[in-house]
Amino acid sequence: MRIVIVEDSPLVRDNLLALLARHPALAVIGTAAGEDEAFLLITRTRPDAVLLDLALSPGSGLSLLRRVRATHGLGPRVVVLSNQPADPYAALCRDAGADAFFDKCGDLSGLLAQLASWMPPLPTDEPQRLRRLTRLQVLDTPAEESFDAIARIAAGITRTPIGLISQVDAHRQWFKAHIGLAASETSRSASFCAHALLAGELLEVEDATRDPRFADSPLVRGEPGVRFYAGMPLVMPTGEVIGTLCVIDHQPRRLDDSQRAALRVLARSVMIELELRERVRELEDEVTRRHEA
């Protein structure tokens, strides 16, 4: 989870940094002390979550919260940290769009629990899954037409504007193919595909704004404005799920049976491509070893 801390007290900021540093899945990508500075930072980095102090110097945390919520394309979850009494400030902040409110002078274990609740669950074979993904040697490789074509066909058959082939790494989802979406990766903590890893079958979300797992996601509130999602897990022969073939729409919808069947076939095509490339690489390595022997 990519986090921005907005806090004008160096002591509190350092305490928060130390607290979050103990959790590898929580990455602080920037800090700010004033309202305008923080707004520019949030706009530039587009974090998954913001830890926000109400009393900023200069500016106001409440004003910053309202600016963030009024800005198209921004959708971070916002946790307000304050030494002000929860009543009436918590209600005031929630009305302005805050997702949670905590006393920054108290026990912050609740803050960690809140952040953890926004993280997708991990597969039971996560260490093995990550090792298998690494051995594929696909992450961060250039775009290839064979994969782009599959994503394009998936989007066409389902009549959706976005088609993706995702690989879910430890802290991000990276796209081997991204049709209709400029981004080449997003945070795993906000990822729909991270949930699809555990689905065992096609994960179909007809309206993300009505699904409690995703309604407050930065990818729903902000860009790309996900409403519909369907993701078919990409499963290795040994059982590890390395990512998905998925399609996304900006409008709620549902697939018909033929479209679901097509996604299953196309996901298998992705795996055939990946397995073939891995086998070719293994053969090339074997030839090299024999030449060096």
Beta strands, then each sheet from edge to edge (+ up, - down):
strand 1: 2-6
strand 2: 27-32
strand 3: 49-53
strand 4: 77-82
strand 5: 100-103
strand 6: 162-168
strand 7: 172-179
strand 8: 185-187
strand 9: 203-205
strand 10: 228-235
strand 11: 241-249
sheet 1: 2+ 1+ 3+ 4+ 5+
sheet 2: 8+ 7- 6+ 11- 10+ 9-
end
